[in-house]
Amino acid sequence: MEYRYRIGRRWYRGHTLRLTEISPVKAARIALRYQLGDRLKVAYDPNNFTRSTLEVGPTAVGIAYVCLVAAGTLLSATWIGVILYAAIRA
């Protein structure tokens, strides 16, 4: 699949459907959403106009970051509970 987009007066071509890794089957399903001649919103890198995607979604790094923050929060809450329990019993 290929799409064209314009920034200012210059035209660019893109091939990326999504920034995350996807299977060929999922890529085919995504491509079916678009018809020849459709007007689309294209997301592009403002520092490199040649980098673009049709769909912006979570990346593996982003998901890992959220998981680490959640785990850290859970561990902190657990330690606070242990400290409060120890203070109450003292």
C-alpha positions in Angstrom: 0.0 0.0 0.0 1.2 3.5 -0.8 -0.2 6.9 0.0 0.8 10.4 -0.9 0.7 13.5 1.3 1.6 17.1 0.9 3.4 19.4 3.4 3.5 22.9 2.1 4.1 22.7 -1.6 6.0 19.4 -1.6 4.5 16.0 -2.0 5.8 12.9 -0.2 5.0 9.1 -0.5 4.4 6.8 2.5 4.1 3.1 3.0 3.8 2.7 6.8 0.4 1.7 8.1 1.2 1.7 11.7 4.4 2.5 13.8 4.2 -0.8 15.7 5.1 -4.2 14.4 2.0 -5.9 12.9 1.5 -9.2 11.2 0.9 -9.4 7.4 -2.7 -10.5 8.1 -3.4 -7.5 10.3 -1.7 -5.2 7.8 -4.1 -6.5 5.1 -7.1 -5.9 7.4 -5.9 -2.3 8.0 -5.3 -1.7 4.3 -8.9 -2.8 3.6 -10.2 0.2 5.6 -8.8 2.6 2.9 -10.1 3.0 -0.6 -8.3 4.5 -3.6 -8.9 8.2 -3.6 -9.8 8.5 0.1 -8.7 11.7 1.8 -6.7 10.7 4.9 -5.0 12.2 7.8 -1.3 11.3 7.8 0.9 11.6 10.9 4.5 12.6 10.1 7.7 13.4 11.9 8.1 17.2 12.0 11.9 16.7 12.0 11.8 14.3 9.0 8.8 14.8 6.7 9.6 11.5 4.9 8.7 9.5 8.0 4.9 9.0 8.1 2.2 6.6 9.2 -1.6 6.3 8.7 -2.3 5.0 12.1 -0.7 6.0 15.3 -0.8 3.4 18.1 1.1 2.4 21.1 4.7 1.2 20.6 6.4 -1.6 22.4 8.6 0.9 24.3 5.5 2.9 25.4 3.7 -0.2 26.6 6.8 -1.3 28.5 7.1 2.1 30.1 3.5 2.1 31.3 4.0 -1.4 32.7 7.2 -0.3 34.6 5.4 2.7 36.0 2.4 0.6 37.1 4.7 -2.0 38.8 6.7 0.8 40.5 3.5 2.3 41.8 2.3 -1.1 43.1 5.6 -1.8 44.9 5.6 1.7 46.4 2.0 1.2 47.7 2.9 -2.2 49.1 5.9 -0.7 51.0 3.8 2.1 52.4 1.3 -0.4 53.6 4.1 -2.4 55.3 5.5 0.7 57.0 2.1 1.8 58.2 1.3 -1.6 59.5 4.6 -1.7 61.4 4.0 1.8 62.8 0.5 0.8 64.0 1.7 -2.3 65.7 4.6 -0.5 67.5 
